[in-house]
Amino acid sequence: MDIAALSMMMSTTQVKQQASLSVMDKAIGDAESKGNQMVEMLEKSIPHPDLGNKIDLRG
């Protein structure tokens, strides 16, 4: 194998690795964002601690 072919092969491998890392970084960012949204949604869905503790029996 000559130097030019070896250089092209190494360059192609490096580009593939960089693309793979970029895709993984994007996936991690999306997962973190969706996780944060889920936490916010769960925090908003927690009822007020005083609601439902007393019943008004007078009519």
Phi, psi and omega in degrees: 000135181273171185296319183296316180295319178296319179296317179296318180295317180293322179295317179298318179297318180295319179296318179297319179295317179296320178295318179297317178295323178295319179295318179296319179298318178296318180296320179295317178298318178295319180296319178296318180297314179294325177295318178296320178296322180295318179297316179299317180297318180294322179294324179287335184274352179287124181290162178295138185295338181270346183287135176084005181272339183233142178240129177274107183268352178282142183254000000 
